[in-house]
Amino acid sequence: MRHRIERLLPFFVTIAITSWASAYPVVRIALHDLSPIPLAADRYAVAAVLAVAWLAWKKPPLPRRRDVAQILACGLVGITLYNILFNCGEVTVSAGAASLLISAAPLMAGLLAMVFLGERMSGWGWAGSVLSFCGVVLIAEEQVGGLSFGSGATLVFGAAVCGALYTILQKGLIHRYGALPTIAYVLISGALLLSPWLPEGLAGFAQASTAGKLSVLELGIFPAAFGYAAWAFVIGHLGATRGAILLYLLPPVTMILAFILTHEIPTLRTLVGGVIVMAGVILTKTYGRRVQPARQAG
């Protein structure tokens, strides 16, 4: 039985990585027909329907009253704000560049863990952080508006910060309810917070091209629902640390899909910046945590 499950791991890894990577170019396609925030509302309305169906089928424990505020905070930061910033940013930022900017999210999560969880970072960790931010600057300066306030690149990087904060916020919930129920509750809360833009989103969906409609459905079904479900399976069998290494596949897979779907070719500067970002993230994740000295017995 265990051997059979291990044989399925490559399949679920492929589903998770491909689903998430597809979001970058598919958002660019959908933005031809829909405005950024109504697009997010449509996407997560689809995802919320799937989440409600899964909850009705599995019947996991309902959230405790004391956890409702935390679930809403996760939905606000990890779904609503993240997608508003990300979609608005992708109006001008290429899919490949966006994926590389978002890849700095684990670095931001580490820095936020220092602030909120009291974790320490070594000198190597700080060196990796500086290196990654140099890569972010290199990528951002090539995008429309560069690093100016409100430019596409700064909005996408803001989405990365939201993703990092969401990582911190959801930890306790996953421990109490499990990965899939937590994701389902967060998807629903995010969809509810985006619901003021849903009427405009539905009107835009009705008038969208076939490609636009298919893009919205793909975004709601695969990255937002199936991707998270497959990733929960992967993490459940590999563990969070080993599984996180696979996320380094996202930018190259994104660039391949962006080329296939939108004929996008990343520039040399974007690629160099991406290598610098990833090198800094790897350095920080590998050597960044400061080991606490062991206490003397007695």
Residue, then its C-alpha position, 0 to 999 in steps of 0.5 A: m500500500r505504501h509503495r502504491i502511494e509513493r508511486l502516485l507522488p510524482f503525479f500529485v507533484t505534477i498536478a500541484i506545480t503545473s496547476w499553480a504555474s498555470a495561474y501566471p499566464v492564464v491570469r494574463i489571458a483572462l485580463h484581456d476580458l475582465s478587470p483585475i478584481p472582478l476576475a479574482a471574485d469570479r475565480y474564487a466563487v468557482a473555488a468556493v463552490l468546490a470547497v463547499a461541495w468537498l466540505a459537504w462530502k467529507k464533513p470535517p469539524l466546523p471551525r470553533r468560534r475563536d478561530v473564525a477571526q483567524i480564518l477570515a484574516c487568512g482569507l483577507v490576506g492570503i486570498t483577497l489582498y493577494n489576488i487584488l495585488f497580483n492581478c493588478g500587477e500582472v496587467t503590466v508584469s510578464a508571467g515569468a517575471a511575476s513568478l520570480l517575484i513571488s518566489a521571494a515569498p519564502l524569504m519574506a515568510g522567514l523575515l516575518a517569522m523573526v518579527f512575529l514568532g521570535e525566530r533568529m537568522s544567521g549571517w548567512g541568512w541575512a546575506g541570502s536575504v540581501l542577495s534575493f532583494c538584489g534579484v527582485v530589484l533587477i527584475a522589477e526595474e525592467q518592468v513597466g514603471g520599475l520600482s515606482f510606488g504602485s507599479g506592477a512590479t511593486l504590486v506583485f511583490g506586495a502579493a508576495v508579502c501577503g503570501a508570506l504573511y498568510t503562511i504565518l497566519q495559517k499555521g495554527l489552523i492547519h495544526r488544529y483542522g488539517a490542511l484540506p479543511t483549512i484551505a477549504y475554509v480559507l477559500i470560502s472566506g476569501a470568496l466572501l470578502l471578494s463578493p462585492w465585486l462578484p456582480e461585476g465579475l459575472a457580468g464581465f464573464a457573460q460578455a467574455s470571449t471563450a478563452g476568457k471564460l475558460s481561463v476563469l474556470e481553469l483558475g478556479i478549478f486547478p490553481a485554487a482547488f486541485g492544486y492545493a488538494a494535490w499539494a496537501f497530499v504531497i506535504g502529507h507524505l514528504g513533509a513540509t521541508r522536503g516538499a518546499i524544495l519542489l516549489y523551486l520548480l514553479p518559475p521554470v514551469t511557469m516560463i514554459l507554460a507562458f511560452i506555450l500559452t502566450h508566446e512570452i519569452p523572458t529577457l536575459r535580465t529577468l532570467v539573471g534576476g531570477v537566478i539571483v532571487m532563487a540563489g538567495v532564497i536557497l541560501t537563506k532557507t538552507y543556512g539562514r536559521r540560527v541554531q540556539p545553543a543547548r542549555q547546560a544540564g543542572 
